[in-house]
Amino acid sequence: MSTPNRATCLKESDNLLTLLFDHADSAVFLIDPVSRFILKANQKAIALLGCSAREIPGMSLDRFFDLDTNADSLFVRRPDKKTTI
């Protein structure tokens, strides 16, 4: 029995991460930390934003949320939007 090679391990890790991302019970965003652009969003996040999956990549997270520089803070929906988090 041989040990899995690095490429196989990376592929399995990628598959697991994709499953966790796609099936999370919460809204999950993959964000570019510099530009704050949304790179990817799961179905819960898509429903939260009220946009189509095709519209979201490339949008600025600032468009939907007020972001605090404190890493412990939660996202807060802007008052001019209909829902809060």
Number of C-alpha atoms within 10 A of each C-alpha: 3 4 7 9 8 9 9 11 12 12 11 12 12 12 12 12 12 13 11 13 19 16 14 14 11 13 17 18 19 14 18 14 8 6 12 16 19 18 15 19 20 21 19 17 18 19 13 15 15 11 11 11 15 9 10 19 16 15 16 16 18 14 11 16 17 14 16 11 7 7 7 7 9 12 13 14 17 16 10 7 9 7 11 11 9
